[in-house]
Amino acid sequence: MLDVEKIRKDFPILGQQVYGKPLVYLDNGATTQKPTIVLETIERLYNKENSNVHRGVHHLSNVTTENYEAARKTVQDFIHAEHAHEIIFTHGTTSSINAVAFSFGERYVQAGDEIIVSGMEHHANIVPWQMLCERKGAILKVLPVTEKGDLQLEKLDDLISEKTKLLAVTQVSNVLGTINPVKKIVKIAHAHNVPVLIDGAQGIQHEKTDVQETDCDFYVFSGHKIYGPTGIGVLYGKEKWLNEMPPYQGGGDMIKKVTFEKTIYEDLPLKFEAGTMNYIGAIGLGKAIEYLQKTGFDDIIAREQELEEYATSRLMQIPGLRIFGTSDHKTGIVSFLIGDIHPYDTGMILDKLGVAVRTGHHCAEPLVESYGITGTVRASFAFYNTKEEVDILYNALLKVIEMLG
Ligand code: PLP
């Protein structure tokens, strides 16, 4: 069992008031707050240890390089990758997906080939593939979603053809909260020799991730959504792919030898880490992961599921409220609308009552529009949230109805 009172003290930002009301932060899907240990680590690094990695012969550079590589190992263990060099640091999920779309695309995709995404993807897992398709004359295909918010997996076999080069799918929907059966999806795709990229932006913090068990070919996530700093992210790729794929950026640190005639690239992971990396962010991310493990990741997962279920049961008591995403496998996210009240109006009033939620299409316009709407209100939970906060949300929504309903 988690001691939530104690946990909340680890997140100083949560203790504040907005408009004279205690802050109820339910926008964790957009970004999570940072525990003191991460903030102190960043401060310590800049105050005492800062130096560029992989470059110096001096003490500070060696210390920071060791910490940076230790963070890579922490990420490797956390997602259970086979090798540390399969962990590439990037700026976040978006840059990881763009890196694969460019690099994998350059190596493997040609005119007439096909890429499959699902109908519930974030723009970050649509647009880079569209750009690849435009560049190469390839075709983007879409696996449809049911009204409840589940993938129509029975259609996958037929959607895949001998032209399919890659399938990209989210682990957890950022709008619906659906947990997708990624292991099953990988199995189907692999039966057709199609590699799979999993967008873990909303999954890494709510689910135990094991890339070897899932057998996915690529897995990507952002540090800031898992209590780490902004501007750092991860691209995991199986060694066999990463070795074959060309670098997507050239510059310092990713080379073995440069002459004006030819450059020989570094081995993994440095081949994909051109220029000065966000090493402070990577070390901060490592600390965030250590914090979650120390707190008890299994308990964190269970608590977030419990909060989602409690919020769903409370919100369903509100007359005229419709929840989008009613899959049997959900976590962390409840998206809704009340009658014909515009989500933005609901969000504005909630804000004045101290409740922070997200409104709009959540960067998943095709999915949101498939419900015949332009946006929802989204409450997204972290393990530091409480049932009392859900009750505050519930009461605040009654107030919204009183004012606008
Ligand atoms: N994929 C999903 C499912 C997301 O929810 C998000 C962000 O909300 C992203 C990708 C993009 O993440 P980032 O902006 O950190 O690159």
Boltz pocket constraint, residues with backbone or C-beta under 6 A from the ligand:
constraints:
  - pocket:
      binder: B
      contacts: [[A, 29], [A, 30], [A, 91], [A, 92], [A, 93], [A, 94], [A, 95], [A, 122], [A, 124], [A, 125], [A, 170], [A, 172], [A, 173], [A, 174], [A, 199], [A, 201], [A, 202], [A, 222], [A, 362]]
      max_distance: 6.0
